[in-house]
Amino acid sequence: MESQVLVIGHKNPDTDSICSCIVMAKLAEHYGVNAKPARLGNINKETEYVFKHLNIEEPELIEKVDEGQKLILVDHNEKAQSVEGRDKAKIMAVIDHHRIADFETTEPLYYLAKPYGCTSTILFEEYKKAGLEIDKVYGTLMLSAIISDTLLMKSPTCTENDVKAIHELEKITGLKADEYGLEMLKAGTDLSTYSSQEVINLDAKEFEKNGKKIIISQVNTADIDDVFSRREELEFAIEKEISDKKVDLFIFVITDIINTNSKIIALGNEKALVEKAFNNKLDEFDSMMLNGVVSRKKQIAPPLLDVID
């Protein structure tokens, strides 16, 4: 029997990362690949809401892979965001909607990247292309991922393809995106049971450029002030993360999903990059309000990476 291929999303997985690895595993099996979805961290409360709604189990947790392990990467390609041991693994395919960075392989592979709002939108189109039926479970996984990544179509990353996929998946699942999606997003804003260390790592992505190491962490909320009231304990946790991981800049993004604004806390020895990137000054709390900004991928990471150049 062909050796098993692990389908994995990024570390500190969000809903798209988890749902896409399950959806991709089924697509790979359709093409005769012995595929198994896996996750690189605990699921958040938003994703937990999806799994409870569907009454299904989350993928197996893995922390590293052995040399020669076959991998399919979804929702990421950067080394810093991927599984430990990836350098010696064999990457068979990548399905992604992010920038392509520090990525190379010794052999050809299948690489599909589109500038969509969500990886699951790409997979939705691939299912249709393959003539693979989408049932209610897989349709809900895709719909949930797209709603999550596009903030119910409010994010600037949302494309016509994402909107079209949402409307088609509403018909397949029988769900109304605005009703189901709002409840799902609200479930993800409950941070009350998380420690400060857990909060800053719920959805944290690491970027490296020109020798600079940056972590951008993001949480969604319906009340920015409620999260910001924990500023002192959050800053303590961030400083520890900076020290432990030798990070030059850590940006914690608090995003209001109702009013589509964000407030950031920036710490580290490269805070000046933030002021330059957003042409604004950090206040006495090392924070800054970013009106109309909700997307790390399109509105936060690009200007920061640009100023590093």
N, C-alpha and C positions, 0 to 999 in steps of 0.2 A: 504493500500500500504506500502511496506517495506520502512523504513526510508532511507533517502538519504545518500549515502557514498561519502565523498569528497576525490578526488584524488589530492594529493598535492606533489610538489617538494620542494626544499629547499628555504631558504631566498635568497635575491639577485639572482634571478633565471637567469640561462644561457639558451641557446637554448635547450639543452637536458632536463633540468628540466621542461621547459614549454611544449615542444613537447611531452615528455614522459607522462605527466599527461593527455594530450588529448588522446594519443594513448592508454594508459592504461584504461581510462574510457570506451572507446569503447569495449575493450577486456572484461572488467568486465561486461558490459551490455550483451555481448554475452553469459556469464555464468549466466545471470539472476539477476545481481546486479544493483540496481538503483544508478548509479554512475554519478558524476558530477566533471569535472576538475576545479581546482582553482589554483590561483597563490599567492605567498607570497611576491610579490614586483613588481615593474615596469619592463617591458621587455626592454632589451637593443636593440641597433640599429641593431645588427646582427639578432636577433629574429624578430624584426620589418620588416626587409627585407623579411624574410620567410612569414610572415603574409600578407604583401602587395603582394608578388608574388602569393599567394594562394587566396587573396581577402577574408580572413576569419577574424573573430573577436577573440581577445585574451580572455583567460578564465577570470572569475570574480576574482577580488582582494579580499582577506580576510586577516585580521590582527590577529584574534584569533578565537578559537573554543570553544563552550560550553561543559560543562561536559557531557560525554556520546556520543558525536559526533563520528560517525564511520568514520575512516580514512583509506585510502590506501596511503602509502608513496612510492614515486618513487625518484630515484637518490639521496637518502640520508637516513640515519637512526639516526644520532647523534642528541641528544636533542638540542644542541646549534644552530643547523642549521635549526631547524624545527619550526612549528607554535606555537604561544603562546597558552597555555591551553592543550597542547598535553598530559601532565601527567594524566589528568582526562578524556581524550578521549579514545575511543576504537579502537585500531589499528587492522585492519582486515588482512592486507597484506603489505609486503614490497618487492619492486623490485629494486635492487640496484647493483652497481658495485664498491662500496667503501669499505674501512675497516669497520668492525662492532665494534662499541664502545658505551659504556654506554647505552646499549639497553636491556630492559627487559619488559615483559608483564605479566599480571596476568592470561591470558588465552592463549591457543595455537593459532597460526596464520599461515598463508601461508607466507613463507619467501623464496625468491629466490634471491640469490646473486651469480654473476659470475664475474671472473676477466677479463672482457671485457673492451674495450675502451669506451663503451657507454651503457647507460641503454636501449636506443632504439634498440640496437642490440639484447639484451635479449628479448625485446618485439617483435621484428621481428620474432625471432625463435618461440616465444609463439603463435603468429598469425598463423604461418605455422602448428604448432602442433595442434592447435584448428581447422584448416581448414577454418579459417576466411579470406575472401577475402581482399586483400589490394588494395584499389583504388589509384588514382593518388594523392589525397589530403593527405591521411594517409601515402602513400609511400614517398611523399615529406617531410612530417613532420619527418619521421624516417631518411630519407637520410640526411636532414639538420642537425639533431641532431648528427648523426654519424660523418659527416664531421666536425662539430664544435668541438666535443670532441676529435677527433683524429687529428685535424689540417690537414685535407685532407690526412690522412694516414701517416703523418710525425711524429706524436707523438710516443714515446716509449710505450705508453699504447695501441696502436693499435694492434689488434690480427688478426689472420687469419679469425676469425668469423666476425669481423668488415669489413674486406676487401670483404669477400664473400657477406655479406649483402649489401654493397655499390653497387657491381656489379649487384646483382639481382634487387635492387631498381632502378638502372639506367634503366633497361629494363621496369620496371613497370611504371616509371614516364616519360620516354622519355628524361630525363635530362642527361647531361654529367657532372659527378661529378667534374672533374677538372675545367670546365668552370663555371658552376653554383656555385660551392663551393668557388672558388676564389673570385667571386663577392660578395658572402654572407659574407665571412671572411673580405673582404676589407670594407664592409659596417659597420662592427662591430668595425673597427679601428678608425672611426671618433669620436674623443673625443672633438672636438672644441666647441660644444654647452653645454658641461657639466661643472658644477662648480667643483672645486677641491674636495669638499666633495662628490659630486656625482661620480666622477671618482674613488675614493678609495673604494666606496661601490657598484660599478657596479657588481663585482663578488668577493665578500669577504666571506670567510668561517672561522668560529670560531672553534678552537680546544681547548680542555681542557685535561690536563694530569698531574697527581701528583701535583695538586693545581696550575699549571701554565695555564694561559689563553693566547692563541695565536690567532691572526687573520692573515690569509694569503689572500691578495687581489691580483687579477691578471687582467691585461688588455692586449689585443693584439694590435699590431701596425705593420706598415710597416717601421717605423723609430723610433728607440729607442731614439735617440737624441731629436727628436721633443717632445716626452712626457717628457723626463728628463729635458728639458728646463723649465718646470713648477715646478721644484724640490722644490723651496722655498714655494710656495703656497700649494703644495701637502704635504710637511712636516708639515706645520701649521695645515692642516686638519687632518693629521695622529695624531699629538700630542693631538688635541682636542678629537679625537676618543679614544686615550689611556686613557685620563683623564676621559672622560664621562663613558666609559665602564670598567674601571679598568683593562686594558689589560697589561700583562707583556711584550709582544712582538708583534709588528705589522710589517709585512713584505709586502711591495708593490712590486709586480713582473711585470716588463714591458717585454712582450714577443714579439720578432720579428718573425712573422709568415712566413716571406720570407726566412730568414737565419737561423731560428730555434735556436736562442739564447735568453737569458734573462738577464736583469739587475735588481737587486733588491735594494730597499732602506729599511733598517732595523732600527727601532726606538723602544725605550722602555728600561726598566732596565735589560732586559735579552739578550742584543745584543751579548753577548759572546757566546750564544748558536749557533748563525748563523755562527760565525767564526769556532767553533768547528765542526759543522755539515758539513760544506763545505771545511774545512781545508784550509781556506784562510782568509785574513784580510780585514775588511771593510776599505774603504779609508776615506779621510777627509770629504767626503760628506755622510758618513754612507751608502755607496753604494758598490756593488760588481758585477762584470760581471760573469755570469755563462754560459760558452760556451756549446752548445748542450743541454741545459736544457730548456724544454718547458712545462713539466707536473707538476702541483702542486701535483696531487694525487700520482705520482710515483717517482718524482725526488726531490721534495721540502719538502713536509710534512713528509715523512718517516724518512729521516735523522735527521730532527729537533725533531720529537717525540722520536726517538731513543736516542738522546743525553740527553733528559730530564730524561730518565731512569738512 
